[in-house]
């Protein structure tokens, strides 16, 4: 499936445009919230393996509903070498169908399902992981990316 063109605000006062990255593989990962334990662990794992993703012609972008200000702080705190995209109005969440009802402390709440998507250099969605558990996930993505480079 070809991913439709989209753009969104991201850290570094930049705008993400899918078409700007033709020729590169993209890992786009959706996560629930900046500065929470699982999201911090996932961000650190992407950070630590980032050089290997780069060696395999792959860029990483994280997306959540948090503000750009929150993203800037989260990115700086973890020394992330990649940018974070802000989706406060859930446009990208809807496009990738990552919103779900979760149980939190006995209440049902609507939130972001942790999901990862790999888009190849031609703009085709080549792999997706839904309902992700953090341990081992980033290594699995890297292993997959190595097969398409």
GUTORSE-692655 format. One record per atom (N, C-alpha, C): x, y, z; atom name. Coordinates in pm, whole numbers, plus 32768, in hexadecimal, padded with zeros to 4 digits. Example, Ala and Ser with C-alpha at 12.3 -4.5 7.8 and 13.67 -1.06 7.14 Angstrom:
+------+------+------+----+
!    u !    v !    w !  a !
+------+------+------+----+
! 8527 ! 7DC7 ! 830C !  N !
! 84CE ! 7E3E ! 830C ! CA !
! 8528 ! 7EB6 ! 830C !  C !
! 8505 ! 7F1F ! 82C4 !  N !
! 8557 ! 7F96 ! 82CA ! CA !
! 850A ! 8003 ! 8313 !  C !
+------+------+------+----+
// end
This chain:
+------+------+------+----+
!    u !    v !    w !  a !
+------+------+------+----+
! 8053 ! 7F8B ! 8000 !  N !
! 8000 ! 8000 ! 8000 ! CA !
! 8059 ! 807D ! 8000 !  C !
! 803D ! 80D9 ! 7FA4 !  N !
! 8085 ! 8157 ! 7FA2 ! CA !
! 804A ! 81B1 ! 800D !  C !
! 80A2 ! 81ED ! 805B !  N !
! 8076 ! 8247 ! 80C6 ! CA !
! 805A ! 82D0 ! 8087 !  C !
! 7FE3 ! 830A ! 80A0 !  N !
! 7FC6 ! 838C ! 8066 ! CA !
! 8022 ! 83F9 ! 809F !  C !
! 803B ! 845D ! 804F !  N !
! 808E ! 84CE ! 807B ! CA !
! 804F ! 850C ! 80F8 !  C !
! 80A4 ! 852F ! 8158 !  N !
! 8075 ! 8579 ! 81CD ! CA !
! 80E5 ! 85D1 ! 8200 !  C !
! 80BE ! 8634 ! 824C !  N !
! 8121 ! 868B ! 828D ! CA !
! 80F1 ! 86A8 ! 831A !  C !
! 8151 ! 86C6 ! 8372 !  N !
! 8132 ! 86E2 ! 83FE ! CA !
! 81A6 ! 872C ! 843E !  C !
! 8188 ! 8775 ! 84A7 !  N !
! 81EF ! 87BD ! 84F0 ! CA !
! 8247 ! 875B ! 853D !  C !
! 82CA ! 8777 ! 853D !  N !
! 8325 ! 8722 ! 858A ! CA !
! 838E ! 8778 ! 85CF !  C !
! 83D9 ! 8736 ! 8626 !  N !
! 843F ! 877B ! 8674 ! CA !
! 84A3 ! 87C2 ! 8619 !  C !
! 84ED ! 881F ! 8655 !  N !
! 854E ! 886C ! 860A ! CA !
! 850E ! 88D5 ! 85B1 !  C !
! 8491 ! 88FA ! 85D1 !  N !
! 8447 ! 895C ! 8582 ! CA !
! 843F ! 8935 ! 84EF !  C !
! 8430 ! 88B4 ! 84D7 !  N !
! 8429 ! 8880 ! 844F ! CA !
! 839E ! 884A ! 8431 !  C !
! 8385 ! 8833 ! 83B1 !  N !
! 830A ! 87F1 ! 8386 ! CA !
! 8330 ! 876F ! 8343 !  C !
! 82F4 ! 8703 ! 8372 !  N !
! 8308 ! 8681 ! 8333 ! CA !
! 82B0 ! 867C ! 82B7 !  C !
! 82E9 ! 8657 ! 8245 !  N !
! 829E ! 863C ! 81CA ! CA !
! 82CD ! 85B5 ! 8198 !  C !
! 8273 ! 8558 ! 818A !  N !
! 8298 ! 84D0 ! 815F ! CA !
! 82EB ! 84D3 ! 80DF !  C !
! 82C3 ! 8526 ! 8080 !  N !
! 8308 ! 852A ! 7FFE ! CA !
! 8399 ! 8558 ! 8008 !  C !
! 83BC ! 859E ! 8075 !  N !
! 8446 ! 85CC ! 8087 ! CA !
! 84A7 ! 8558 ! 809F !  C !
! 8471 ! 84E3 ! 80BC !  N !
! 84C7 ! 8472 ! 80E4 ! CA !
! 84C6 ! 8400 ! 807F !  C !
! 849C ! 841D ! 8005 !  N !
! 84A0 ! 83B6 ! 7F9C ! CA !
! 852F ! 8383 ! 7F8F !  C !
! 853E ! 8301 ! 7F7D !  N !
! 85C2 ! 82C6 ! 7F70 ! CA !
! 85FA ! 8294 ! 7FF5 !  C !
! 85B7 ! 82B6 ! 8062 !  N !
! 85DF ! 8286 ! 80E7 ! CA !
! 8570 ! 822E ! 8120 !  C !
! 8598 ! 81CA ! 816E !  N !
! 8535 ! 8180 ! 81BB ! CA !
! 8514 ! 81D3 ! 8235 !  C !
! 8497 ! 81D0 ! 825F !  N !
! 846D ! 8219 ! 82D6 ! CA !
! 8431 ! 81BA ! 833B !  C !
! 8459 ! 81C9 ! 83B8 !  N !
! 8416 ! 8188 ! 8427 ! CA !
! 83C5 ! 81F5 ! 846B !  C !
! 8341 ! 81E4 ! 846B !  N !
! 82E9 ! 8243 ! 84AE ! CA !
! 82A8 ! 81F7 ! 8521 !  C !
! 82C6 ! 8224 ! 859B !  N !
! 828D ! 81DE ! 860E ! CA !
! 8232 ! 823B ! 865D !  C !
! 81BD ! 8207 ! 867C !  N !
! 815B ! 8250 ! 86CD ! CA !
! 8169 ! 8220 ! 875C !  C !
! 8168 ! 827E ! 87B9 !  N !
! 8174 ! 825C ! 8846 ! CA !
! 8113 ! 82B1 ! 8896 !  C !
! 80E9 ! 827F ! 890B !  N !
! 8080 ! 82C5 ! 8956 ! CA !
! 80A5 ! 834F ! 898D !  C !
! 8118 ! 835D ! 89D1 !  N !
! 8130 ! 83DC ! 8A18 ! CA !
! 81C3 ! 83EF ! 8A39 !  C !
! 81F3 ! 846A ! 8A24 !  N !
! 827C ! 848F ! 8A4A ! CA !
! 8291 ! 8477 ! 8ADF !  C !
! 830C ! 8454 ! 8B02 !  N !
! 8337 ! 844A ! 8B8F ! CA !
! 82EB ! 83E3 ! 8BE2 !  C !
! 82B7 ! 837B ! 8BA3 !  N !
! 827C ! 830C ! 8BED ! CA !
! 82DD ! 8296 ! 8BE1 !  C !
! 82D6 ! 8237 ! 8C3E !  N !
! 833E ! 81CE ! 8C40 ! CA !
! 834F ! 8180 ! 8BBE !  C !
! 82E3 ! 814A ! 8B86 !  N !
! 82EF ! 80FB ! 8B0B ! CA !
! 831E ! 814D ! 8A95 !  C !
! 82ED ! 81C7 ! 8A8B !  N !
! 8312 ! 821F ! 8A1B ! CA !
! 83A2 ! 824D ! 8A27 !  C !
! 83D0 ! 8262 ! 8AA3 !  N !
! 845C ! 8286 ! 8AB9 ! CA !
! 84B6 ! 8212 ! 8A93 !  C !
! 8494 ! 819A ! 8ABD !  N !
! 84E4 ! 8123 ! 8A9C ! CA !
! 84EB ! 8110 ! 8A05 !  C !
! 8478 ! 811D ! 89C2 !  N !
! 8475 ! 810D ! 8931 ! CA !
! 84CB ! 8178 ! 88ED !  C !
! 84C0 ! 81F4 ! 8919 !  N !
! 850F ! 8260 ! 88DF ! CA !
! 85A4 ! 824A ! 88F0 !  C !
! 85CD ! 8219 ! 8966 !  N !
! 865A ! 81FC ! 8980 ! CA !
! 868C ! 818D ! 8924 !  C !
! 8638 ! 8127 ! 890E !  N !
! 8663 ! 80B9 ! 88B7 ! CA !
! 8673 ! 80E9 ! 8827 !  C !
! 8616 ! 813C ! 87F8 !  N !
! 8626 ! 8175 ! 8771 ! CA !
! 86A4 ! 81CB ! 876B !  C !
! 86BB ! 821C ! 87D3 !  N !
! 8732 ! 8271 ! 87D8 ! CA !
! 87B1 ! 821D ! 87CF !  C !
! 87B8 ! 81B4 ! 8820 !  N !
! 8832 ! 8164 ! 8827 ! CA !
! 884E ! 8117 ! 87A6 !  C !
! 87E7 ! 80F1 ! 875D !  N !
! 87FA ! 80A7 ! 86E0 ! CA !
! 87F5 ! 8101 ! 8664 !  C !
! 87E3 ! 8183 ! 8679 !  N !
! 87D5 ! 81E0 ! 860A ! CA !
! 8847 ! 81D7 ! 85A4 !  C !
! 88C6 ! 81CF ! 85CF !  N !
! 8931 ! 81C5 ! 856A ! CA !
! 8920 ! 814B ! 850F !  C !
! 88F0 ! 80DC ! 8545 !  N !
! 88DB ! 8065 ! 84F1 ! CA !
! 8868 ! 807A ! 8490 !  C !
! 87FE ! 80BF ! 84BD !  N !
! 8791 ! 80E0 ! 8460 ! CA !
! 87C6 ! 8137 ! 83EF !  C !
! 8819 ! 819A ! 8412 !  N !
! 8852 ! 81F3 ! 83AC ! CA !
! 88A8 ! 81A5 ! 8348 !  C !
! 88F4 ! 8145 ! 8379 !  N !
! 8947 ! 80F2 ! 8320 ! CA !
! 88F1 ! 80A2 ! 82BE !  C !
! 8872 ! 8091 ! 82DF !  N !
! 8815 ! 8047 ! 828A ! CA !
! 87B1 ! 80A4 ! 8245 !  C !
! 87DE ! 8121 ! 8228 !  N !
! 8790 ! 8181 ! 81DA ! CA !
! 8706 ! 819C ! 8217 !  C !
! 8700 ! 81A0 ! 829D !  N !
! 8681 ! 81AB ! 82E2 ! CA !
! 8682 ! 821D ! 8347 !  C !
! 8619 ! 826E ! 8342 !  N !
! 8604 ! 82DB ! 83A1 ! CA !
! 8593 ! 82B5 ! 8400 !  C !
! 8595 ! 82EF ! 8477 !  N !
! 8531 ! 82D1 ! 84DE ! CA !
! 84E8 ! 8351 ! 8502 !  C !
! 8464 ! 8344 ! 8515 !  N !
! 8411 ! 83B2 ! 8545 ! CA !
! 83AD ! 837B ! 85A9 !  C !
! 83A5 ! 83BA ! 861D !  N !
! 8342 ! 8395 ! 8682 ! CA !
! 82CD ! 83F5 ! 867B !  C !
! 8254 ! 83C1 ! 8693 !  N !
! 81DB ! 8413 ! 868E ! CA !
! 8187 ! 83F9 ! 870B !  C !
! 815C ! 8466 ! 8749 !  N !
! 80F7 ! 845C ! 87B3 ! CA !
! 80A0 ! 84D9 ! 87AD !  C !
! 803C ! 84DE ! 8804 !  N !
! 7FE1 ! 8551 ! 8808 ! CA !
! 801A ! 85C3 ! 885B !  C !
! 8090 ! 85B1 ! 8895 !  N !
! 80CB ! 8619 ! 88E8 ! CA !
! 80EE ! 8695 ! 8895 !  C !
! 80FA ! 8707 ! 88DA !  N !
! 811C ! 8785 ! 8899 ! CA !
! 81AE ! 8784 ! 886B !  C !
! 81CF ! 87DF ! 8811 !  N !
! 825A ! 87ED ! 87E6 ! CA !
! 82B3 ! 8812 ! 885C !  C !
! 8281 ! 8864 ! 88B5 !  N !
! 82D0 ! 888B ! 892B ! CA !
! 82F3 ! 880F ! 897F !  C !
! 8291 ! 87BA ! 8995 !  N !
! 82A9 ! 873E ! 89E0 ! CA !
! 830E ! 86E6 ! 8995 !  C !
! 82FB ! 86DC ! 8912 !  N !
! 8357 ! 868C ! 88BE ! CA !
! 83E5 ! 86C0 ! 88C6 !  C !
! 83F5 ! 8743 ! 88C0 !  N !
! 847D ! 877D ! 88C5 ! CA !
! 84C2 ! 8757 ! 8948 !  C !
! 8479 ! 875E ! 89B6 !  N !
! 84B2 ! 873A ! 8A38 ! CA !
! 84D4 ! 86A6 ! 8A41 !  C !
! 847A ! 8652 ! 8A0F !  N !
! 848E ! 85C0 ! 8A10 ! CA !
! 8506 ! 859A ! 89BA !  C !
! 850D ! 85D6 ! 8945 !  N !
! 857C ! 85BB ! 88E8 ! CA !
! 8602 ! 85E4 ! 8927 !  C !
! 8606 ! 865A ! 8965 !  N !
! 8681 ! 868B ! 89A3 ! CA !
! 86A8 ! 8634 ! 8A1B !  C !
! 8647 ! 8610 ! 8A6D !  N !
! 8661 ! 85C0 ! 8AE5 ! CA !
! 86A2 ! 853A ! 8AC1 !  C !
! 8672 ! 84FC ! 8A54 !  N !
! 86A6 ! 8479 ! 8A2C ! CA !
! 8716 ! 8483 ! 89C3 !  C !
! 8739 ! 84FD ! 899A !  N !
! 879F ! 8512 ! 8932 ! CA !
! 877E ! 84C1 ! 88B4 !  C !
! 8702 ! 84CD ! 888A !  N !
! 86D5 ! 8484 ! 8812 ! CA !
! 8711 ! 84C6 ! 8796 !  C !
! 874C ! 8476 ! 873C !  N !
! 8785 ! 84AE ! 86C2 ! CA !
! 8720 ! 84BA ! 8650 !  C !
! 86A2 ! 849D ! 866C !  N !
! 8639 ! 84A1 ! 8606 ! CA !
! 85C9 ! 84FD ! 8638 !  C !
! 8571 ! 8523 ! 85DC !  N !
! 8508 ! 8583 ! 85FE ! CA !
! 8486 ! 853E ! 8627 !  C !
! 8437 ! 858A ! 8674 !  N !
! 83B5 ! 855E ! 86A2 ! CA !
! 834A ! 85B5 ! 8661 !  C !
! 82DE ! 8576 ! 8638 !  N !
! 8270 ! 85BA ! 85F3 ! CA !
! 81FC ! 85C9 ! 8655 !  C !
! 81C3 ! 8641 ! 8656 !  N !
! 8151 ! 865E ! 86AD ! CA !
! 80CF ! 864B ! 865F !  C !
! 8070 ! 8601 ! 869B !  N !
! 7FF0 ! 85E6 ! 865B ! CA !
! 7F7E ! 8602 ! 86BD !  C !
! 7F73 ! 8680 ! 86EE !  N !
! 7F11 ! 869E ! 8756 ! CA !
! 7E80 ! 868C ! 872A !  C !
! 7E64 ! 869D ! 86A9 !  N !
! 7DDB ! 868F ! 8679 ! CA !
! 7DBE ! 8601 ! 8646 !  C !
! 7E1F ! 85A6 ! 8655 !  N !
! 7E10 ! 8518 ! 8633 ! CA !
! 7DFD ! 84FD ! 859E !  C !
! 7E29 ! 8557 ! 8549 !  N !
! 7E1D ! 8542 ! 84B8 ! CA !
! 7E6D ! 84C7 ! 848D !  C !
! 7EEA ! 84BF ! 84B9 !  N !
! 7F3E ! 844C ! 8492 ! CA !
! 7F12 ! 83CE ! 84DC !  C !
! 7EE7 ! 83DE ! 8559 !  N !
! 7EB3 ! 836B ! 85A4 ! CA !
! 7E3E ! 832B ! 8559 !  C !
! 7DE6 ! 8380 ! 8521 !  N !
! 7D75 ! 834D ! 84D4 ! CA !
! 7DA3 ! 830F ! 8451 !  C !
! 7E00 ! 8350 ! 840E !  N !
! 7E33 ! 831F ! 838D ! CA !
! 7E6F ! 8292 ! 839C !  C !
! 7EB8 ! 827C ! 840A !  N !
! 7EF7 ! 81FA ! 8421 ! CA !
! 7EA3 ! 819F ! 847C !  C !
! 7E2E ! 81CF ! 84A5 !  N !
! 7DD0 ! 8181 ! 84F5 ! CA !
! 7E10 ! 8149 ! 8575 !  C !
! 7E48 ! 81A2 ! 85C6 !  N !
! 7E8F ! 8175 ! 863F ! CA !
! 7E46 ! 8198 ! 86C2 !  C !
! 7DD1 ! 81D4 ! 86B9 !  N !
! 7D87 ! 81F4 ! 8734 ! CA !
! 7D36 ! 817A ! 8760 !  C !
! 7D33 ! 8162 ! 87E4 !  N !
! 7CE3 ! 80F3 ! 8817 ! CA !
! 7CB4 ! 8112 ! 88A4 !  C !
! 7C54 ! 80C4 ! 88D2 !  N !
! 7C24 ! 80D0 ! 895C ! CA !
! 7C7D ! 8078 ! 89B2 !  C !
! 7CB3 ! 80B3 ! 8A1B !  N !
! 7D0B ! 806B ! 8A78 ! CA !
! 7CCD ! 806E ! 8B03 !  C !
! 7CF2 ! 800F ! 8B54 !  N !
! 7CCA ! 8011 ! 8BE1 ! CA !
! 7D3B ! 8049 ! 8C33 !  C !
! 7D1E ! 80B4 ! 8C7D !  N !
! 7D83 ! 80F3 ! 8CCF ! CA !
! 7D4B ! 8107 ! 8D5B !  C !
! 7D84 ! 80C2 ! 8DB8 !  N !
! 7D57 ! 80CD ! 8E43 ! CA !
! 7CC1 ! 80B5 ! 8E4E !  C !
! 7C90 ! 8051 ! 8E05 !  N !
! 7C03 ! 802B ! 8E0D ! CA !
! 7BA5 ! 8081 ! 8DB9 !  C !
! 7BDB ! 80E5 ! 8D74 !  N !
! 7B88 ! 813A ! 8D1F ! CA !
! 7BAB ! 8121 ! 8C8E !  C !
! 7B47 ! 8131 ! 8C38 !  N !
! 7B63 ! 8128 ! 8BA9 ! CA !
! 7B88 ! 81B3 ! 8B75 !  C !
! 7BFA ! 81BA ! 8B33 !  N !
! 7C29 ! 8238 ! 8AF9 ! CA !
! 7C53 ! 8221 ! 8A69 !  C !
! 7C46 ! 8288 ! 8A18 !  N !
! 7C70 ! 8282 ! 898D ! CA !
! 7D01 ! 82AF ! 8986 !  C !
! 7D56 ! 825D ! 8948 !  N !
! 7DE2 ! 8280 ! 8942 ! CA !
! 7E27 ! 8246 ! 88C8 !  C !
! 7EA7 ! 8268 ! 88BB !  N !
! 7EF8 ! 8239 ! 884B ! CA !
! 7F28 ! 81AB ! 8867 !  C !
! 7F0E ! 8152 ! 8809 !  N !
! 7F43 ! 80CA ! 880E ! CA !
! 7FD4 ! 80D2 ! 87DC !  C !
! 8032 ! 809B ! 8826 !  N !
! 80BE ! 809F ! 87FD ! CA !
! 80CC ! 804C ! 877D !  C !
! 80EF ! 808F ! 8710 !  N !
! 80F9 ! 804F ! 868D ! CA !
! 8172 ! 8085 ! 8642 !  C !
! 81A9 ! 8033 ! 85E8 !  N !
! 821B ! 805C ! 8597 ! CA !
! 8200 ! 8038 ! 8506 !  C !
! 8227 ! 8091 ! 84AC !  N !
! 8214 ! 807F ! 841D ! CA !
! 8298 ! 8095 ! 83D5 !  C !
! 82B6 ! 8041 ! 8372 !  N !
! 832C ! 8055 ! 831E ! CA !
! 82FA ! 8075 ! 8291 !  C !
! 832B ! 80E7 ! 8260 !  N !
! 8309 ! 8116 ! 81D9 ! CA !
! 838A ! 8115 ! 8189 !  C !
! 8388 ! 80D6 ! 8114 !  N !
! 8402 ! 80CE ! 80C4 ! CA !
! 841B ! 814F ! 8076 !  C !
! 8488 ! 8153 ! 802D !  N !
! 84B2 ! 81CA ! 7FE6 ! CA !
! 8453 ! 81F6 ! 7F78 !  C !
! 83F9 ! 819D ! 7F4F !  N !
! 8396 ! 81BF ! 7EE9 ! CA !
! 8313 ! 81F0 ! 7F27 !  C !
! 830D ! 81F3 ! 7FAD !  N !
! 8294 ! 8221 ! 7FF1 ! CA !
! 822D ! 81B4 ! 8009 !  C !
! 825A ! 8136 ! 8003 !  N !
! 8200 ! 80C5 ! 8018 ! CA !
! 820C ! 8091 ! 80A7 !  C !
! 819A ! 807B ! 80E7 !  N !
! 8198 ! 803F ! 816B ! CA !
! 81BD ! 7FAB ! 815A !  C !
! 822F ! 7F83 ! 8192 !  N !
! 825F ! 7EFB ! 817D ! CA !
! 8253 ! 7EA2 ! 81F9 !  C !
! 823E ! 7EE0 ! 826E !  N !
! 822F ! 7E8F ! 82E8 ! CA !
! 81EE ! 7EE4 ! 8354 !  C !
! 819B ! 7EA4 ! 83A5 !  N !
! 8162 ! 7EE9 ! 8419 ! CA !
! 815C ! 7E8B ! 848F !  C !
! 8170 ! 7EC4 ! 8502 !  N !
! 8162 ! 7E7C ! 8581 ! CA !
! 80F9 ! 7EC8 ! 85D1 !  C !
! 8097 ! 7E82 ! 8607 !  N !
! 802E ! 7EC2 ! 8658 ! CA !
! 802D ! 7E84 ! 86E4 !  C !
! 8001 ! 7ED2 ! 8745 !  N !
! 7FFB ! 7E9F ! 87CE ! CA !
! 8084 ! 7E76 ! 8801 !  C !
! 80E7 ! 7EC7 ! 87E4 !  N !
! 8173 ! 7EA7 ! 87FE ! CA !
! 8191 ! 7E9E ! 8894 !  C !
! 81E1 ! 7E3D ! 88B7 !  N !
! 8220 ! 7E37 ! 893C ! CA !
! 82B0 ! 7E64 ! 8927 !  C !
! 82E1 ! 7EBC ! 897D !  N !
! 8362 ! 7EFD ! 8968 ! CA !
! 83DA ! 7E9D ! 8966 !  C !
! 83E6 ! 7E3F ! 89C6 !  N !
! 8461 ! 7DED ! 89C8 ! CA !
! 847A ! 7DA3 ! 8944 !  C !
! 84EE ! 7DBB ! 8909 !  N !
! 8517 ! 7D76 ! 888E ! CA !
! 84DD ! 7DAF ! 880E !  C !
! 847E ! 7E0B ! 8819 !  N !
! 8439 ! 7E3B ! 87A1 ! CA !
! 8495 ! 7E88 ! 8742 !  C !
! 84E6 ! 7EE3 ! 8776 !  N !
! 853B ! 7F35 ! 871E ! CA !
! 85A0 ! 7EDD ! 86D5 !  C !
! 85D6 ! 7E79 ! 8718 !  N !
! 8632 ! 7E1B ! 86D6 ! CA !
! 85EB ! 7DCF ! 8666 !  C !
! 856D ! 7DAB ! 867C !  N !
! 851F ! 7D66 ! 8614 ! CA !
! 850D ! 7DC0 ! 859A !  C !
! 84F4 ! 7E40 ! 85B1 !  N !
! 84E3 ! 7E9E ! 8542 ! CA !
! 8566 ! 7EA9 ! 84F4 !  C !
! 85D5 ! 7EB6 ! 853C !  N !
! 8657 ! 7EBF ! 84FB ! CA !
! 8672 ! 7E42 ! 84A7 !  C !
! 8655 ! 7DCD ! 84DD !  N !
! 8667 ! 7D51 ! 8490 ! CA !
! 8616 ! 7D53 ! 8410 !  C !
! 859A ! 7D86 ! 8418 !  N !
! 8546 ! 7D8D ! 83A1 ! CA !
! 857F ! 7DF0 ! 833C !  C !
! 85A8 ! 7E64 ! 836B !  N !
! 85DD ! 7ECD ! 8311 ! CA !
! 8658 ! 7E98 ! 82C5 !  C !
! 86A9 ! 7E47 ! 8306 !  N !
! 871F ! 7E10 ! 82C4 ! CA !
! 86FA ! 7DB8 ! 824D !  C !
! 8681 ! 7D81 ! 824C !  N !
! 8656 ! 7D29 ! 81DE ! CA !
! 8624 ! 7D78 ! 8166 !  C !
! 8608 ! 7DFA ! 8177 !  N !
! 85CF ! 7E48 ! 8108 ! CA !
! 8631 ! 7EB0 ! 80D2 !  C !
! 86A8 ! 7EB6 ! 810B !  N !
! 8706 ! 7F1E ! 80E0 ! CA !
! 8756 ! 7EF1 ! 8069 !  C !
+------+------+------+----+
// end
